[in-house]
């Protein structure tokens, strides 16, 4: 009788052991299916030909004013000449749709913030809350820093092509629109210290332009040219537009 009881206990223990082992394997499989890859935090379609999610990408480069020669006030164009002009873009959301099964042709877009910074050569001081662009010039004042910064919410729409088979080399081009969020001036001088003032400063509230990129595996060279003026119509020098170029990491 003892031998029978022992045999039953051993059999039950063995079955339990196999059941636990199988359960562990099942749990492990479930965990693997829930793994999220870094840089792919988003929603993919079942066909894996569309993606929408949080993006971690940025552009860094330089922007310049371009005088198209039709300025209503040529002197203003000279007064607003730049010493330098950094451009920075931060992408917050990204989306893409593949038009080809091998991912060689796709449409890409993003939602992000675009910062244009203009460091002036002259000692000009832009005046806030004006109907037209207004400023003063103090030749006897030496600014350690004197800049205007615009911040736009921007949405590009690009057609991207990978011409080399099984390669991440990519060419992309399209358009971009932006809505002004705010403008800001920053001045640093011995006389007044650091002074920051937020205002639109007659900047164009809605801008649009062309953009292109060329690169490999998340690293790109980019260029942007805005078709309308930097300042709103009839509020600043006409024909003064903006161009930007630089490098992109993890962009759209």
ABEGO torsion letter per residue (X at the ends): XAAAAAAAAAAAAAAAAAAAAAAAAAAAAAAAAABBBBGABBBBBAAGABBBBBBBBBBBBBBBBBBAGABABAAAAAAABBABBBBBBBBABBBBBBABAAGABBBBBBBBBBBBBBBBABBBBBBBGBABBBBBBBAABBBABBBBBBBBBBBBBBBBBBABBGBABBBBBEBBBBBBABBBBBBBBAAAEBBBBBBAGGBBABBBBBBBBBBBGGBBBBBBBBABBABBBGABBBGBBBBBBEBBBGBX
